[in-house]
Amino acid sequence: MRDSFSAGMWRELGAQWGELRRVVGFGDSLAAWPAWLAPPLAIGALLALIVLSGVALVSLGALLTTLLAAALLLEHVFGVHVVLP
C-alpha cells in the first residue's frame, strides 16, 4: 500500500510540475540559451533585485517623510493634535 501511495504521489507531482511549466513558460526559453550566459543572467537578476529593493526603500522613506510633514503641519499650523492610542 505504501508503494502505491508514493507512486501515486510522484505521478501527481509530475503532472502538477508539467502544468506549472506550461503556465509559466519562460523556463524553456532560458534553457535554450548557451550555458556560458547563466552567470551573467544570475548577476543581472540579483542586480535587478537589489535595485528594486532600493526603490522600495526610497519609496517607504518618502512616504514616512510625507506622513511626518503632514502630522507636523496639522499640529503646528492647524492646531489639530494627532494621537495614536
Secondary structure by P-SEA (a helix, b strand, c coil): caaaaaaaaaaaaaaaaaaaaaaacaaaaaaaccccaaaaaaaaaaaaaaaaaaaaaaaaaaaaaaaaaaaaaaaccccbbbbcc
